[in-house]
């Protein structure tokens, strides 16, 4: 009647159709969300993270599966790369140059190292607050110096207050016209 290969193909198609049309296929239910968060935060074994990624992918949660796979890659880095990443993190944490710090934070975020990215963004926030305070202090000092300079400036033609004259005036004697002596 039917060939075994045809029956197998119809069976696989029916199973796939049933799997795709499941009620919660591709939906991040509360229990799945909790499982995802626990795996991202607590799991340090790359193999287990990859298994979770495979399961999430089966349930149609491709974004979560991709993040779990990235986390597995992050956790499974070789020791030399871990040291290099830690050096980059420490250098950014001690830097005062905001744009490169934000670039490093974005890179760590892409590698799913969200705690390090968060720490770097907090460092940037503190740097910005410090810079604003320093700028406000400089502006206040500049205003204060300008007011002091204006206060000390002499008014009018630059002469100071009038002083009484106490000297002797020597007036030469006048000669008259026609007096030839």
TIRO-2110 file (N, C-alpha, C; in Angstrom, 1 decimal):
// TIRO-2110
0.8, -1.2, 0.0, N, 1, A
0.0, 0.0, 0.0, CA, 1, A
0.9, 1.3, 0.0, C, 1, A
1.5, 1.7, 1.1, N, 2, A
2.4, 2.8, 1.2, CA, 2, A
3.8, 2.2, 1.4, C, 2, A
4.7, 2.9, 0.9, N, 3, A
6.1, 2.5, 1.1, CA, 3, A
6.5, 3.0, 2.5, C, 3, A
7.5, 2.2, 3.1, N, 4, A
7.9, 2.6, 4.5, CA, 4, A
8.6, 4.0, 4.5, C, 4, A
9.3, 4.4, 3.4, N, 5, A
9.9, 5.7, 3.4, CA, 5, A
8.8, 6.8, 3.3, C, 5, A
7.8, 6.6, 2.6, N, 6, A
6.7, 7.6, 2.5, CA, 6, A
6.0, 7.7, 3.9, C, 6, A
5.8, 6.6, 4.5, N, 7, A
5.2, 6.7, 5.9, CA, 7, A
6.1, 7.4, 6.9, C, 7, A
7.4, 7.2, 6.8, N, 8, A
8.3, 7.9, 7.6, CA, 8, A
8.3, 9.4, 7.4, C, 8, A
8.3, 9.8, 6.1, N, 9, A
8.3, 11.2, 5.8, CA, 9, A
7.0, 11.8, 6.3, C, 9, A
5.8, 11.2, 6.1, N, 10, A
4.6, 11.8, 6.6, CA, 10, A
4.6, 11.9, 8.1, C, 10, A
5.1, 10.9, 8.8, N, 11, A
5.2, 10.9, 10.2, CA, 11, A
6.1, 12.0, 10.7, C, 11, A
7.3, 12.2, 10.1, N, 12, A
8.2, 13.3, 10.5, CA, 12, A
7.5, 14.6, 10.2, C, 12, A
6.8, 14.8, 9.1, N, 13, A
6.1, 16.0, 8.8, CA, 13, A
5.0, 16.3, 9.8, C, 13, A
4.3, 15.3, 10.2, N, 14, A
3.2, 15.5, 11.2, CA, 14, A
3.8, 15.8, 12.6, C, 14, A
4.9, 15.2, 12.9, N, 15, A
5.6, 15.5, 14.2, CA, 15, A
6.1, 16.9, 14.2, C, 15, A
6.7, 17.3, 13.1, N, 16, A
7.2, 18.7, 13.0, CA, 16, A
6.1, 19.7, 13.0, C, 16, A
5.0, 19.4, 12.3, N, 17, A
3.8, 20.3, 12.4, CA, 17, A
3.3, 20.4, 13.8, C, 17, A
3.2, 19.3, 14.5, N, 18, A
2.7, 19.3, 15.8, CA, 18, A
3.6, 20.1, 16.8, C, 18, A
4.9, 19.9, 16.6, N, 19, A
5.9, 20.6, 17.4, CA, 19, A
5.8, 22.1, 17.2, C, 19, A
5.7, 22.6, 15.9, N, 20, A
5.6, 24.0, 15.6, CA, 20, A
4.3, 24.6, 16.1, C, 20, A
3.2, 23.9, 16.0, N, 21, A
1.9, 24.4, 16.4, CA, 21, A
1.6, 24.2, 17.9, C, 21, A
2.5, 23.8, 18.7, N, 22, A
2.3, 23.7, 20.1, CA, 22, A
1.8, 25.0, 20.6, C, 22, A
1.0, 25.0, 21.7, N, 23, A
0.4, 26.2, 22.3, CA, 23, A
1.5, 27.2, 22.7, C, 23, A
2.6, 26.7, 23.3, N, 24, A
3.6, 27.6, 23.9, CA, 24, A
4.9, 27.6, 23.1, C, 24, A
4.8, 27.2, 21.8, N, 25, A
6.0, 27.2, 21.0, CA, 25, A
6.5, 28.7, 20.8, C, 25, A
7.7, 29.0, 21.1, N, 26, A
8.2, 30.3, 20.9, CA, 26, A
7.8, 31.3, 21.9, C, 26, A
7.2, 30.9, 23.0, N, 27, A
6.7, 31.8, 24.0, CA, 27, A
7.6, 31.7, 25.2, C, 27, A
8.1, 32.8, 25.7, N, 28, A
8.9, 32.7, 26.9, CA, 28, A
8.0, 32.7, 28.2, C, 28, A
7.6, 31.6, 28.6, N, 29, A
6.7, 31.4, 29.8, CA, 29, A
7.5, 31.8, 31.0, C, 29, A
6.8, 32.1, 32.1, N, 30, A
7.5, 32.5, 33.3, CA, 30, A
8.5, 31.4, 33.8, C, 30, A
8.2, 30.1, 33.7, N, 31, A
9.1, 29.1, 34.1, CA, 31, A
10.3, 29.0, 33.2, C, 31, A
10.1, 29.2, 31.9, N, 32, A
11.3, 29.3, 30.9, CA, 32, A
12.1, 30.5, 31.2, C, 32, A
11.5, 31.6, 31.5, N, 33, A
12.3, 32.8, 31.8, CA, 33, A
13.2, 32.6, 33.0, C, 33, A
12.6, 32.0, 34.1, N, 34, A
13.3, 31.7, 35.3, CA, 34, A
14.5, 30.7, 35.0, C, 34, A
14.2, 29.7, 34.2, N, 35, A
15.3, 28.8, 33.9, CA, 35, A
16.4, 29.4, 33.1, C, 35, A
16.0, 30.3, 32.1, N, 36, A
17.0, 31.1, 31.3, CA, 36, A
17.8, 31.9, 32.2, C, 36, A
17.2, 32.7, 33.1, N, 37, A
18.0, 33.6, 34.0, CA, 37, A
18.9, 32.8, 34.9, C, 37, A
18.4, 31.7, 35.5, N, 38, A
19.3, 30.9, 36.3, CA, 38, A
20.5, 30.4, 35.6, C, 38, A
20.2, 29.9, 34.4, N, 39, A
21.3, 29.4, 33.6, CA, 39, A
22.4, 30.5, 33.3, C, 39, A
21.9, 31.7, 32.9, N, 40, A
22.8, 32.8, 32.6, CA, 40, A
23.6, 33.2, 33.8, C, 40, A
23.0, 33.2, 35.0, N, 41, A
23.6, 33.8, 36.1, CA, 41, A
24.5, 32.7, 36.9, C, 41, A
23.9, 31.5, 37.0, N, 42, A
24.5, 30.5, 37.9, CA, 42, A
25.4, 29.5, 37.2, C, 42, A
25.1, 29.2, 36.0, N, 43, A
25.8, 28.0, 35.3, CA, 43, A
27.2, 28.4, 34.8, C, 43, A
28.2, 27.7, 35.3, N, 44, A
29.6, 28.0, 34.8, CA, 44, A
30.1, 26.9, 33.9, C, 44, A
29.3, 26.0, 33.6, N, 45, A
29.8, 24.9, 32.8, CA, 45, A
29.3, 25.1, 31.3, C, 45, A
30.3, 25.3, 30.4, N, 46, A
29.9, 25.5, 29.0, CA, 46, A
29.0, 24.4, 28.4, C, 46, A
29.3, 23.2, 28.7, N, 47, A
28.5, 22.1, 28.2, CA, 47, A
27.0, 22.2, 28.6, C, 47, A
26.8, 22.5, 29.8, N, 48, A
25.4, 22.6, 30.3, CA, 48, A
24.7, 23.8, 29.6, C, 48, A
25.4, 24.9, 29.4, N, 49, A
24.9, 26.1, 28.8, CA, 49, A
24.5, 25.8, 27.3, C, 49, A
25.4, 25.0, 26.7, N, 50, A
25.1, 24.6, 25.3, CA, 50, A
23.9, 23.7, 25.2, C, 50, A
23.7, 22.8, 26.2, N, 51, A
22.5, 22.0, 26.2, CA, 51, A
21.3, 22.8, 26.4, C, 51, A
21.3, 23.8, 27.3, N, 52, A
20.2, 24.7, 27.5, CA, 52, A
19.9, 25.5, 26.2, C, 52, A
20.9, 25.9, 25.6, N, 53, A
20.8, 26.6, 24.3, CA, 53, A
20.0, 25.7, 23.3, C, 53, A
20.4, 24.5, 23.2, N, 54, A
19.8, 23.6, 22.3, CA, 54, A
18.3, 23.4, 22.7, C, 54, A
18.0, 23.3, 24.0, N, 55, A
16.6, 23.1, 24.4, CA, 55, A
15.8, 24.4, 24.1, C, 55, A
16.3, 25.5, 24.3, N, 56, A
15.6, 26.8, 24.1, CA, 56, A
15.4, 26.9, 22.6, C, 56, A
16.3, 26.5, 21.8, N, 57, A
16.2, 26.6, 20.3, CA, 57, A
15.1, 25.6, 19.9, C, 57, A
15.0, 24.4, 20.5, N, 58, A
13.9, 23.5, 20.2, CA, 58, A
12.5, 24.1, 20.5, C, 58, A
12.4, 24.9, 21.5, N, 59, A
11.1, 25.5, 21.9, CA, 59, A
10.9, 26.8, 21.2, C, 59, A
11.7, 27.1, 20.2, N, 60, A
11.5, 28.3, 19.4, CA, 60, A
11.9, 29.6, 20.0, C, 60, A
12.7, 29.5, 21.0, N, 61, A
13.3, 30.7, 21.7, CA, 61, A
14.7, 31.0, 21.2, C, 61, A
14.8, 31.5, 20.0, N, 62, A
16.1, 31.6, 19.3, CA, 62, A
17.0, 32.7, 20.0, C, 62, A
16.4, 33.8, 20.4, N, 63, A
17.2, 34.9, 21.1, CA, 63, A
17.8, 34.3, 22.4, C, 63, A
17.0, 33.7, 23.2, N, 64, A
17.6, 33.1, 24.4, CA, 64, A
18.6, 32.0, 24.1, C, 64, A
18.3, 31.2, 23.1, N, 65, A
19.3, 30.2, 22.7, CA, 65, A
20.6, 30.8, 22.3, C, 65, A
20.5, 31.9, 21.5, N, 66, A
21.8, 32.5, 21.1, CA, 66, A
22.5, 33.1, 22.2, C, 66, A
21.8, 33.7, 23.2, N, 67, A
22.5, 34.3, 24.4, CA, 67, A
23.2, 33.2, 25.2, C, 67, A
22.5, 32.1, 25.4, N, 68, A
23.0, 31.0, 26.1, CA, 68, A
24.3, 30.4, 25.4, C, 68, A
24.2, 30.4, 24.1, N, 69, A
25.4, 29.9, 23.4, CA, 69, A
26.6, 30.8, 23.5, C, 69, A
26.3, 32.2, 23.5, N, 70, A
27.4, 33.1, 23.7, CA, 70, A
27.9, 33.0, 25.1, C, 70, A
27.1, 32.8, 26.1, N, 71, A
27.5, 32.6, 27.5, CA, 71, A
28.4, 31.4, 27.6, C, 71, A
28.0, 30.3, 26.9, N, 72, A
28.8, 29.1, 26.9, CA, 72, A
30.2, 29.4, 26.3, C, 72, A
30.2, 30.2, 25.2, N, 73, A
31.5, 30.5, 24.6, CA, 73, A
32.4, 31.4, 25.6, C, 73, A
31.7, 32.3, 26.3, N, 74, A
32.4, 33.2, 27.2, CA, 74, A
33.0, 32.3, 28.4, C, 74, A
32.2, 31.4, 28.9, N, 75, A
32.6, 30.6, 30.0, CA, 75, A
33.7, 29.6, 29.6, C, 75, A
33.7, 29.2, 28.3, N, 76, A
34.7, 28.2, 27.8, CA, 76, A
35.9, 28.8, 27.2, C, 76, A
36.2, 30.1, 27.5, N, 77, A
37.4, 30.7, 26.9, CA, 77, A
38.7, 30.1, 27.5, C, 77, A
39.8, 30.1, 26.6, N, 78, A
41.0, 29.6, 27.2, CA, 78, A
41.6, 30.5, 28.2, C, 78, A
42.4, 30.0, 29.1, N, 79, A
43.0, 30.9, 30.2, CA, 79, A
43.7, 32.1, 29.7, C, 79, A
44.4, 32.0, 28.6, N, 80, A
45.2, 33.2, 28.1, CA, 80, A
44.2, 34.3, 27.7, C, 80, A
43.1, 33.9, 27.1, N, 81, A
42.1, 34.9, 26.7, CA, 81, A
41.4, 35.5, 27.9, C, 81, A
41.2, 34.7, 28.9, N, 82, A
40.6, 35.2, 30.2, CA, 82, A
41.5, 36.3, 30.8, C, 82, A
42.8, 36.0, 30.8, N, 83, A
43.8, 37.0, 31.3, CA, 83, A
43.7, 38.3, 30.5, C, 83, A
43.7, 38.1, 29.2, N, 84, A
43.7, 39.3, 28.3, CA, 84, A
42.4, 40.1, 28.5, C, 84, A
41.3, 39.4, 28.6, N, 85, A
40.0, 40.2, 28.9, CA, 85, A
40.0, 40.9, 30.2, C, 85, A
40.6, 40.2, 31.2, N, 86, A
40.7, 40.8, 32.6, CA, 86, A
41.6, 42.1, 32.5, C, 86, A
42.7, 42.0, 31.8, N, 87, A
43.6, 43.2, 31.6, CA, 87, A
42.8, 44.3, 31.0, C, 87, A
42.1, 44.0, 29.9, N, 88, A
41.3, 45.1, 29.2, CA, 88, A
40.3, 45.7, 30.2, C, 88, A
39.6, 44.8, 30.9, N, 89, A
38.6, 45.3, 31.9, CA, 89, A
39.3, 46.2, 32.9, C, 89, A
40.4, 45.8, 33.5, N, 90, A
41.0, 46.6, 34.5, CA, 90, A
41.5, 48.0, 33.9, C, 90, A
42.1, 47.9, 32.7, N, 91, A
42.6, 49.1, 32.1, CA, 91, A
41.4, 50.1, 31.9, C, 91, A
40.3, 49.6, 31.4, N, 92, A
39.1, 50.5, 31.2, CA, 92, A
38.6, 51.0, 32.5, C, 92, A
38.6, 50.2, 33.6, N, 93, A
38.1, 50.6, 34.9, CA, 93, A
39.0, 51.7, 35.5, C, 93, A
40.3, 51.7, 35.1, N, 94, A
41.2, 52.7, 35.7, CA, 94, A
41.3, 53.9, 34.7, C, 94, A
40.7, 53.9, 33.6, N, 95, A
40.8, 55.0, 32.6, CA, 95, A
39.9, 56.1, 32.9, C, 95, A
40.1, 57.3, 32.4, N, 96, A
39.3, 58.4, 32.5, CA, 96, A
38.7, 58.9, 31.2, C, 96, A
39.0, 58.1, 30.1, N, 97, A
38.6, 58.5, 28.8, CA, 97, A
37.3, 57.8, 28.5, C, 97, A
36.2, 58.5, 28.5, N, 98, A
34.8, 57.9, 28.5, CA, 98, A
34.5, 57.2, 27.3, C, 98, A
34.7, 57.7, 26.0, N, 99, A
34.3, 56.9, 24.9, CA, 99, A
34.9, 55.5, 24.8, C, 99, A
36.2, 55.3, 25.0, N, 100, A
36.7, 54.0, 25.0, CA, 100, A
36.2, 53.1, 26.1, C, 100, A
35.9, 53.6, 27.2, N, 101, A
35.3, 52.8, 28.3, CA, 101, A
34.0, 52.3, 27.9, C, 101, A
33.2, 53.2, 27.2, N, 102, A
31.8, 52.7, 26.8, CA, 102, A
32.0, 51.7, 25.7, C, 102, A
33.0, 51.8, 24.8, N, 103, A
33.2, 50.8, 23.8, CA, 103, A
33.5, 49.4, 24.4, C, 103, A
34.4, 49.4, 25.4, N, 104, A
34.7, 48.2, 26.1, CA, 104, A
33.5, 47.6, 26.8, C, 104, A
32.7, 48.5, 27.4, N, 105, A
31.5, 48.0, 28.1, CA, 105, A
30.5, 47.3, 27.1, C, 105, A
30.4, 47.9, 25.9, N, 106, A
29.6, 47.4, 24.9, CA, 106, A
30.1, 46.0, 24.4, C, 106, A
31.4, 45.9, 24.3, N, 107, A
32.0, 44.6, 23.9, CA, 107, A
31.7, 43.5, 25.0, C, 107, A
31.9, 43.9, 26.2, N, 108, A
31.6, 42.9, 27.3, CA, 108, A
30.1, 42.5, 27.3, C, 108, A
29.3, 43.5, 27.0, N, 109, A
27.8, 43.2, 26.9, CA, 109, A
27.6, 42.2, 25.8, C, 109, A
28.2, 42.4, 24.7, N, 110, A
28.1, 41.4, 23.6, CA, 110, A
28.6, 40.0, 23.9, C, 110, A
29.6, 40.0, 24.8, N, 111, A
30.1, 38.7, 25.2, CA, 111, A
29.3, 38.1, 26.4, C, 111, A
28.2, 38.7, 26.7, N, 112, A
27.3, 38.4, 27.8, CA, 112, A
27.9, 38.5, 29.2, C, 112, A
29.0, 39.3, 29.3, N, 113, A
29.6, 39.7, 30.6, CA, 113, A
28.9, 40.9, 31.1, C, 113, A
27.6, 40.8, 31.4, N, 114, A
26.8, 42.0, 31.8, CA, 114, A
27.2, 42.6, 33.1, C, 114, A
27.8, 41.9, 34.0, N, 115, A
28.2, 42.5, 35.3, CA, 115, A
29.4, 43.4, 35.0, C, 115, A
30.3, 43.0, 34.2, N, 116, A
31.5, 43.8, 33.9, CA, 116, A
31.1, 45.0, 33.2, C, 116, A
30.2, 44.9, 32.2, N, 117, A
29.7, 46.0, 31.4, CA, 117, A
28.9, 47.0, 32.3, C, 117, A
28.2, 46.5, 33.3, N, 118, A
27.5, 47.4, 34.2, CA, 118, A
28.4, 48.1, 35.1, C, 118, A
29.5, 47.5, 35.5, N, 119, A
30.5, 48.1, 36.4, CA, 119, A
31.2, 49.2, 35.6, C, 119, A
31.5, 49.0, 34.3, N, 120, A
32.1, 50.0, 33.5, CA, 120, A
31.2, 51.2, 33.2, C, 120, A
29.9, 50.9, 33.0, N, 121, A
29.0, 52.0, 32.8, CA, 121, A
28.8, 52.8, 34.1, C, 121, A
28.9, 52.2, 35.2, N, 122, A
28.8, 52.9, 36.5, CA, 122, A
30.1, 53.8, 36.7, C, 122, A
31.2, 53.3, 36.3, N, 123, A
32.5, 54.0, 36.3, CA, 123, A
32.3, 55.3, 35.5, C, 123, A
31.7, 55.1, 34.3, N, 124, A
31.5, 56.3, 33.4, CA, 124, A
30.6, 57.3, 34.1, C, 124, A
29.6, 56.8, 34.7, N, 125, A
28.6, 57.7, 35.4, CA, 125, A
29.3, 58.5, 36.5, C, 125, A
30.2, 57.9, 37.3, N, 126, A
30.9, 58.6, 38.3, CA, 126, A
31.9, 59.6, 37.7, C, 126, A
32.6, 59.2, 36.6, N, 127, A
33.5, 60.1, 35.9, CA, 127, A
32.7, 61.3, 35.4, C, 127, A
31.6, 61.2, 34.9, N, 128, A
30.8, 62.3, 34.4, CA, 128, A
30.4, 63.2, 35.5, C, 128, A
29.9, 62.7, 36.6, N, 129, A
29.6, 63.5, 37.8, CA, 129, A
30.8, 64.3, 38.3, C, 129, A
31.9, 63.6, 38.3, N, 130, A
33.1, 64.3, 38.8, CA, 130, A
33.5, 65.4, 37.9, C, 130, A
33.4, 65.2, 36.6, N, 131, A
33.8, 66.2, 35.6, CA, 131, A
32.8, 67.4, 35.7, C, 131, A
31.5, 67.1, 35.9, N, 132, A
30.6, 68.2, 36.0, CA, 132, A
30.9, 69.0, 37.3, C, 132, A
31.2, 68.3, 38.4, N, 133, A
31.5, 69.1, 39.6, CA, 133, A
32.8, 69.9, 39.5, C, 133, A
33.8, 69.4, 38.8, N, 134, A
35.0, 70.1, 38.6, CA, 134, A
34.7, 71.3, 37.7, C, 134, A
33.9, 71.2, 36.6, N, 135, A
33.6, 72.3, 35.7, CA, 135, A
32.8, 73.3, 36.5, C, 135, A
31.9, 72.9, 37.4, N, 136, A
31.2, 73.9, 38.2, CA, 136, A
32.1, 74.7, 39.1, C, 136, A
33.1, 74.0, 39.7, N, 137, A
34.0, 74.6, 40.6, CA, 137, A
34.9, 75.6, 39.8, C, 137, A
35.3, 75.2, 38.7, N, 138, A
36.2, 76.1, 37.8, CA, 138, A
35.3, 77.4, 37.4, C, 138, A
34.1, 77.1, 37.1, N, 139, A
33.3, 78.3, 36.7, CA, 139, A
33.0, 79.2, 37.9, C, 139, A
32.8, 78.7, 39.0, N, 140, A
32.6, 79.5, 40.2, CA, 140, A
33.9, 80.3, 40.5, C, 140, A
35.0, 79.7, 40.4, N, 141, A
36.3, 80.4, 40.7, CA, 141, A
36.5, 81.5, 39.6, C, 141, A
36.1, 81.2, 38.4, N, 142, A
36.3, 82.2, 37.3, CA, 142, A
35.4, 83.4, 37.6, C, 142, A
34.1, 83.1, 38.0, N, 143, A
33.2, 84.2, 38.3, CA, 143, A
33.7, 85.0, 39.5, C, 143, A
34.2, 84.3, 40.5, N, 144, A
34.8, 85.0, 41.7, CA, 144, A
36.0, 85.8, 41.3, C, 144, A
36.8, 85.3, 40.5, N, 145, A
38.0, 86.1, 40.1, CA, 145, A
37.6, 87.3, 39.2, C, 145, A
36.6, 87.2, 38.4, N, 146, A
36.2, 88.3, 37.6, CA, 146, A
35.5, 89.4, 38.4, C, 146, A
34.8, 89.0, 39.4, N, 147, A
34.2, 90.0, 40.4, CA, 147, A
35.3, 90.7, 41.2, C, 147, A
36.2, 89.9, 41.6, N, 148, A
37.4, 90.5, 42.4, CA, 148, A
38.1, 91.5, 41.5, C, 148, A
38.4, 91.1, 40.3, N, 149, A
39.1, 92.0, 39.3, CA, 149, A
38.3, 93.3, 39.1, C, 149, A
37.0, 93.1, 38.9, N, 150, A
36.1, 94.3, 38.7, CA, 150, A
36.1, 95.2, 39.9, C, 150, A
36.1, 94.6, 41.0, N, 151, A
36.1, 95.4, 42.3, CA, 151, A
37.4, 96.2, 42.4, C, 151, A
38.5, 95.6, 42.0, N, 152, A
39.8, 96.3, 42.2, CA, 152, A
40.1, 97.3, 41.1, C, 152, A
39.4, 97.3, 40.0, N, 153, A
39.6, 98.2, 38.9, CA, 153, A
39.3, 99.6, 39.3, C, 153, A
40.2, 100.6, 38.8, N, 154, A
40.0, 102.0, 39.1, CA, 154, A
39.0, 102.5, 38.1, C, 154, A
38.1, 103.4, 38.6, N, 155, A
37.1, 104.0, 37.8, CA, 155, A
37.6, 105.2, 37.1, C, 155, A
36.9, 105.6, 36.1, N, 156, A
37.2, 106.9, 35.3, CA, 156, A
38.4, 106.7, 34.5, C, 156, A
39.3, 107.8, 34.6, N, 157, A
40.5, 107.8, 33.8, CA, 157, A
41.7, 107.0, 34.4, C, 157, A
41.4, 106.3, 35.4, N, 158, A
42.4, 105.4, 36.0, CA, 158, A
43.1, 106.1, 37.2, C, 158, A
42.7, 107.4, 37.5, N, 159, A
43.3, 108.1, 38.6, CA, 159, A
42.6, 107.6, 39.9, C, 159, A
43.3, 107.6, 40.9, N, 160, A
42.8, 107.2, 42.2, CA, 160, A
42.0, 108.4, 42.8, C, 160, A
41.6, 108.2, 44.0, N, 161, A
40.8, 109.3, 44.7, CA, 161, A
41.7, 110.6, 44.8, C, 161, A
41.1, 111.7, 44.8, N, 162, A
41.8, 113.0, 44.9, CA, 162, A
42.6, 113.1, 46.2, C, 162, A
43.8, 113.6, 46.1, N, 163, A
44.6, 113.8, 47.3, CA, 163, A
44.9, 115.3, 47.5, C, 163, A
44.9, 115.8, 48.7, N, 164, A
45.2, 117.2, 48.8, CA, 164, A
46.6, 117.5, 48.5, C, 164, A
46.8, 118.7, 47.8, N, 165, A
48.2, 119.1, 47.4, CA, 165, A
48.8, 119.8, 48.5, C, 165, A
50.0, 119.4, 48.9, N, 166, A
50.7, 120.0, 50.0, CA, 166, A
52.1, 120.6, 49.6, C, 166, A
52.4, 120.6, 48.3, N, 167, A
53.7, 121.0, 47.8, CA, 167, A
53.8, 122.5, 47.6, C, 167, A
54.9, 123.0, 47.3, N, 168, A
55.2, 124.4, 47.0, CA, 168, A
55.1, 124.6, 45.5, C, 168, A
54.5, 125.7, 45.1, N, 169, A
54.4, 126.0, 43.7, CA, 169, A
55.4, 127.1, 43.4, C, 169, A
56.3, 126.9, 42.5, N, 170, A
57.3, 127.9, 42.2, CA, 170, A
56.9, 128.6, 40.9, C, 170, A
56.5, 129.9, 41.0, N, 171, A
56.0, 130.6, 39.9, CA, 171, A
57.1, 131.6, 39.5, C, 171, A
57.6, 131.5, 38.3, N, 172, A
58.6, 132.5, 37.9, CA, 172, A
58.0, 133.9, 37.7, C, 172, A
58.9, 134.8, 38.0, N, 173, A
58.4, 136.2, 37.9, CA, 173, A
58.2, 136.5, 36.4, C, 173, A
57.2, 137.3, 36.2, N, 174, A
56.9, 137.7, 34.9, CA, 174, A
57.7, 138.9, 34.5, C, 174, A
58.0, 138.9, 33.3, N, 175, A
58.7, 140.1, 32.7, CA, 175, A
57.6, 140.9, 32.0, C, 175, A
57.8, 142.2, 32.1, N, 176, A
56.9, 143.1, 31.4, CA, 176, A
57.4, 143.5, 30.1, C, 176, A
56.6, 143.9, 29.2, N, 177, A
57.0, 144.4, 27.9, CA, 177, A
57.6, 145.8, 28.0, C, 177, A
58.7, 145.9, 27.4, N, 178, A
59.4, 147.2, 27.4, CA, 178, A
60.4, 147.3, 28.5, C, 178, A
60.5, 146.4, 29.3, N, 179, A
61.4, 146.4, 30.4, CA, 179, A
62.7, 145.7, 30.0, C, 179, A
63.8, 146.5, 29.7, N, 180, A
64.9, 145.8, 29.2, CA, 180, A
66.0, 145.8, 30.3, C, 180, A
65.9, 145.5, 31.2, N, 181, A
66.9, 145.4, 32.2, CA, 181, A
67.7, 144.2, 32.2, C, 181, A
END
